[in-house]
Amino acid sequence: MTPTWRVTDGIHTDAFKTARLAMGAGLGGLVAQTRQPYATPDYPHDKRFMHTVDEVVGGEGLIAVLGVPLLLRGKVIGVLFAANRRERPFADAEVALLISLATHAAIAIETASLFADVRAHSDLMERAASVHERLTTVAAQGGQLPEVAAVVAEVLGAGVFVADPGLRVLASAGPLAPAPGDPVTGAVAKTCRAAIARRATAAMPGGCATPVVAGSQVLAVLVACRGDLGVADQRTVERAALVAAILLLTERQLAEAEHRVRGDLLTELLAHAQPDPDGLRRRARLLGWDLDQPHAVIVAHPERAEDRRIVVSALGSWAAQCGGLCGEHGRTVVVLLPGTDAASAASTAVDRLRRAVATPVTVGAAGPGEGPAGLRDAHRDARHCVDVLCALGRAGTAASPPDLGAFGLLFGPAGRDRVTAFVQRALGVVVDYDAQRGSELLRTVEAYFDADGSHVRAAAALFIHVNTLYQRIERISGLLGEGWRTGEKALQIQLAVKLHRIVDFTDQQPD
């Protein structure tokens, strides 16, 4: 405790009014330290205390000094002095009177402090009510996160931002707040993670972070950056976090409702039978979408089913920016982009998905198609592109029908029938032989060509002895003829093997 003069009467010098006493220093310091009254008729020559402020006391001309402690429930809250500019003793009655005055003064100080606390509490309650009203208005009027951040930033005079659980800024306001889209880093990121983990407000030297929670799920984190945030300020941040949770839940519900509507439209649009094309056109117009404009159709197939929602999110914003449509359809995600080149769209989709999804996503694109029937046919071709890529072991890549070269035989009117007939002519006897005897001659043909005709490498790929391979090749030659490994016949056989694999793969895929 370092006492300083609060109120004086009859004191003339500024030095005395601004003097500070260390505990135990001077007569006042001794009174505060011992909690006992002290009186001296001749202060300059009294040896009972440290003379650390003699210059100040002497400058005021004080000689006789009496000091008594201001006690409040046993605690010293100050010292009350009486002094003369001439030497004189203080009678016991004078000491008792000053002690009585000190008691009244301590009560008066406590009363004034209580009134100040009540006034401060009243101000806090008034501010809290104002903040609550403003935040409630934001929520009632369908406001967004930037408006919540702006209210809190204005009330607290702080930089405020809302970040998703991955600590990327969603909205911000106020001085030095990071911009939307920026990552949260450093000590602030550490505090955010602590708040999310504990599901409670976490303080830091530069402010606090409060999780935005709905039920058992953390939707975001709300951060206020100001070095002197008090308890009442943290309550303001927590109140704002509740409103932010309501807004995020509402936004999610609206998005899910729209997602269902778009998904239902896609399901009917891409169905094999379309009993009411005009009805589809009307429903599409309600979504601000013209079915009769040329559209490229993109089909994205994630390796893991649980990644489909991430794919929808990654491609949905892109589709919305282009005036298109995106939604789940069966085991895939379908995007319809107006007036877009299919091959270019497929490449863009793969780039976006590689940044958003950790596992491979295979993309097929076709079109442009127009009208319900044209879009359905383009979707069929794009879907077949995905199946062909997966069958050929090229998951995570993109293709449109022209990119598949000879395998494009699978697409177009009656293409599948042509392929089936071609495979039957080239390999039918081998396929039938395997089916009847449970052998692996077709697999042997494929391994032989994949090994560029190397018997050793082909045998290793099949996990058989080279002599066994020779026996199988001899049997295949008996079925296909001796020239199956060379020239034009070899090319036809290789193509037939690949096409058979693709047809077999696509036959096993659900619609």
N, C-alpha and C positions, 0 to 999 in steps of 0.2 A: 504494500500500500504506500503510495506517495501522495500525501494530502496536498491539496491546493486550495487557496482561498475562494470561497463561493460568494459570500455576502460580507460586506464590511460597512461600518458606520463610524465616521470620525477619522478615517484614514485618509491621508493626503497624497502619499507618494504612490506612483504607478508600480514601482519596483516591489513594494510590499504587497500590492493587490495581485501581482502575478507570480509571487514567490511559491516554490514548491518545497515541501519538507520530506526528507527520507524518514522511514520508520526508525524511531529512536533518536532522531536528530532534533535539536532544539527542544524547548519546553513542550511544544505541541506534539512533536514526534514521541516524546517520552510519555505524554498522556495517552496517545493512541496505542503505544506499545504495552503500557502497564494497566490501561483501563482505569486509572486512578486520577483524581484531580491533583493538580500541582499549582502552587502559588509561590511567587517570589517577589519580595519587595524591591529587589535590586537585580534585575535580570543580567546586566553586563558582568556582574561579579559573582554570580551564582555558579558553583562548580558541580552541580548535580546532573547536568546534561551537557551534551555536545554543543558547542557554540559554532554552529555551521551557518547560521543566518544572521550573525551579529551585524553585518554591514546593512542588511535590510532593516533590521529592528532599530539599529542606531540611526539610520537615515530617517526613520519615522519619529525618532525621539522617545521611544517607549522605555520606561524604567521598570515600573511595577506591572507584572503580568500574572493573570490567573487563567488557567485552562482546565476545563472539565470535559469528560468524554460524552459524546452523543451515542447512547446505547439503545439498540433495538433488539429485544429478545437475546440479550447477552452478546450481541455483535456490535463492534465499534463501527459506526457509519460516518463519524466525523468528530471534530473538536470545537467546542464553543469557548471563545476567549473574551476576557475583559482586561483592559490595560489602562495605566495612567502614565503621563509623561513626567511624573515626579516620583520620588521614592516614597513608598507607603506600604504597610502590611495590609493583608486582607483578613477581615474578621471571619470567624466561623459562620456567622449568619450570612455574610456575603457569599461565602463558598456554597452554603446550602441553597441560597437563592439562585445562584447560577446553575447548580445541579438541577434544581426544579425547572428552571427555564430550559435547560438542555433536554430534560425528559419531554417537555411539551414540544420542543423543537423537533425531536426525533419522531414523535407521533405525527406532527404536521408534515414532516418530510415523507413518512410512510404513506400518509393519506394522499399527498400530492402524487406520489409514485403510483399508488393504486388508481387514482383518477387518470393518470397518464396511460397506465396499462389498459384501463377500460376504454379510453378514447382510441388507443391504438387498435384494440380488439374490434371496436366498433368500425374503425376504418377498414380493417381487414375483412370484416363481415360484409361491409358495403361493397368492397372491391370484389369479393368472392361472388356476391349476388350478381354484380354487374357482369363478371366473366361468365357465370353460369347462364345468364340471360342471353348474352351474345352467342355463346356456343350452341345453346338450344335453338336459337334462331337460325344459325347456320345449318344445323341438322334438319330442322323443320322445313326449311326452304330448299332442301335437296342440295346443299352445298357440297364442296369437294375438299380434299385434304389441304390444298393451298390456302383456303379460307380459314381453316382451323389454325394452321401455322401462322397466318397473318394476325389473327386475334391474339394468340399467345405471345407472339413477338412484340406486338404493340403494348400489351399489358405489362409484360416483364421487362421491356426494353432489352431484349436478348435476341441472339441468333437462334432460330428454331427450325428444325427439319424433321421430317418423317422418313424413315428408311424401312425397306422390306427386311424380312428375316435374314436375307443374304447380305444385308448392309449396303444396299444401293439406294440412293436418295430418291424418294418418290415426290416429295414436295418440300419447299423451304421458304423462309421469309426472315427478314431482319438482317442486322449487320453481320457480315462475315459468314453467313450461312452457306453451305455448299450448294451447288446448282443441282437441280433434278438430273438424275442419271449418273452423278458422280459416285464413286465408291467411298465408304466411310473408312478411314484409316487411323493408325496410331493409337494414342491413349483413349480417344473417343470411341473407337471401334471396340477396344477392350472393355470399356464401361458398358457399351451396348450389349455385348455378348453376356456380360455378367447379369444385366437386367433381364435379358431373355432367359438365361438359364435359371435364375431365381424367381422369375415372374414377379418381380418387385422393383421399385425404383432403386437405382444405383447412383450414388453421388460421385462426383469427381471434382478436382480443384477448379475446373472451368465450367461447372454446371451439373446437370443430372440427366439420366436417361430412364424413361419409363416404358415398359412393354405395353403394346396395344393388344389386349387379350380378349378373345371371344370363346367362352367355355374353356376347353383344355388346349386351345390352339393359339399360338402367338402369331398375330397377323402382321405386326410391324413393331417399330420402336420409335418413340417420340423423344427428341433430344432438345434441351434448352441450354444454350451456351452463354453463361454469364458467371463471373467468378464469385459473386456474393449472394447466390440464391439461398433464401431462408426456407424454413419449414413451410410457411404459408405459400411461398412461390412454388415449392415442389408439389403442394396440393393442387395448385392451379394447373401444373403440367399433368398431374394424374387425372384431373377432371377432363382436361382436353383429350387425354388418351381414351377415355370412355367414349367421348363423342366420335373420335377417329375410328374406334372399333365399330360403332353403329354405321358410319358412312362406308367403311370397307365391307361390312357384311351386306349392306344394301346393294353396293356396287357388285359384289360377287353374285348375289341372288339375281340381279337384273341380267348379268352376263350369262349366268347359267340358263335363265329363261330364254334369252335370245339364242343361246347355243342350242337349246332343244328345238326351238322353232326352225332355225336354219338346218339342223340335223334332220328334222322331219321332212323339210322341203327337199333336201338332198336325197334322202332315202327314196322318196316317191319319184323324183326327177330321174334318178339313175336306175330305177327298177326296170326289169325286162319288159313289163307291160305298163303303158301309160294311158289309162282310160280317159283322163281328162286333161289334155295338154293346155287348153285354155284356162282351166282352173289353176294349173301350175303357173301360168303366166301372170294371172291376177295376184296370186300369193307372193310371187317374186317382186311384183311392183310395189306391194306393201312394204317390202324390205328395201325399196329404192334400187331395184335391180332389174335390168331388161334382159330377159332370156333370149330374145331374138338378135341381140348383138353378138358378133363373133367372140368366142371365148376359147382360150387354151385350157385344157383340163390337166391338172397335176394330181397324181396319186402318190402319196408318201406312205411307205410301209416300215414302221420302226421294228427293230429286232425284238424289243421287249414290249409287251402289251401295255405295261404300266407307263411307258413313255409317250403314249398317244396324246395325253393331255398337254404334255410339254410341246409336242409337235404342233398341236392346235394353237397353242399360245404363240409359238415362234412364227408360224405361217399366217395366223389369223390377222395380226396387225398389218402384215405386208398386204394381204388380200384386201383389208379395209382401206388402206391407203390407195390401192389401185382401183377401188370401186368394185371389188370382186366378192366372192363368197367362200367361206372355209368352214368345214365341219367334219366330224367323224362319220365314217361310213363303213360299217362292218369292222374289219381288222385294220383298216387303213384310214388315212386322213385325206380328204379330197379338197382341192383348191380350184376354183373357177376364176380365171383372170380375163377381163375383157380386152380384146384387141392385142393380145400378146403372142409373140412367137413361142411355140411350144418348147423348142430346144433351148432357147435362151432362158425361158422361165424355169425349166428343169435345173439348169446350171445354177441359177440364183437361189432356188429352193435348197439345193444341196449345200451351198455356202452358208446359208442361214442356219440350217439344221446342224452343221458341223460345229457351229459356235454354241448352239443351245443344248444339244443332246450328246451325252457321252458315248452312247452306243450307236452302231451304224443304222442309218435310215436310208432305205432304197427308194429311189424316185423314178417314176415313169411319167411321161408327158405326151399329149397328143392333141390334135386339133390344128387350127381352131374349128369348133363346131358351133352351129347356130340352131336355136330352137330346142325344145325338149328332146326331139329325136336325135338331132345332130350332137347334142351334148352327151346323151346317153351312149352313142356310138364312140365318141371321142374318149369317154371314160373307160369303155371296154378296151380300147386300144392301149390307153395309158396303163390300165390295170394289167394287161398282158405283158407290157414292157417290164413292169415290176417282177412278174412271175418269171419271165425269161432271164432277167438279171440274176435273180435268186437261184434259178436252176443252174446257171452257168458259174455260180460261185462268185458273183460280182456284187454282193450285198454292200450297201453304202455308196453306190455309184448312181448315176442318172442316165437315162436314155429316152429318146423318142423313137418311133418306128423306123425312120430312116437310119438311125444310128446302129441298128441291129444287123445291117447288111443282109446276108442271105436268110437270117432268121426272121426277117420281115415277112417271109412267106406265111407266117402265122397270122398276119393281119390282112384285113380287106375282105370283100365278099367271098365266101366259100374257101377262104385261105386254109382253115383248119382241115377241111376235107381233103384239099390237095396235099397237105403235109402228111396226113395219115396214109393216103394212098402211096405217096412217095416212099415213106418209111417202110410200108408193107412190101413194096416191090424190091427195095434194096436190102432189107434186113429181115423180112418176114420169116424166112426159114430158120434163121438163127433165134429169133424171139420165140418162135413156136417150139424149137428144140429145147430151149431153156425151160419154157413153161411145162413141157411134158416130162423132162428128166431132172429138173431142179439143178441144172448145170449153170455155169457162169461164162458161157462163150461170148455173150454180148459185152460183158464187163472186160473180158480178155481183149476183144477187138478195140475197145476204147483205150485200155491201158497201153496196148501195142502202139497205137497212133500217138497217144500223149507222150510216149517215150521215144518218138521219132524213129520207130522201127528197131530200137535197141532191145534185144532179147533179155539182156541182163537187167536193165533198168525196169523193163515191163514186169519181169518175174519178181523183182524186189517190191514193186508197187502192189502186186497181187499177193505177196507173201507166199509164193510157191517156188519150187525148184525149177531151174531152167529147163530140165528135161520134161517136166509137167507142162511148161509153156509150149514146148515144141509139139507135144502130143495134142494140145488144144488147138494150136494153129493148123495142124494137119487135119483135125476134124472140121474146123471152120472152112478150110480150103475145099473139103469135100462137099460142104453145103453151098458155098458162094462161088466156087471156081478158083482156079489157081491164080488168076490175075487180080484178086481183090486187094492186094497190098501195093499195087503199082498203078501209075498213070491215072487216066480218067476214072477208072473203076474205084481206085483208092479215094479219090476226092468225093465221089458219090457216097461211098460207105462212111467216110468221116462225117459228112454232112448229115447223113441219115442217123448216125449215132447221137449227134448233138440234138437233132430235132426230136428223136425218140425220148431223150432225157427231159427235154422241155415239155413235151406233150404229157409225159408221165407225171412230171412235177405239177403242172397246171391242173391235171385231172384230180389231183389229191387236195387242191386248195378249195376251201369253202367259198361260196359266192359272197 
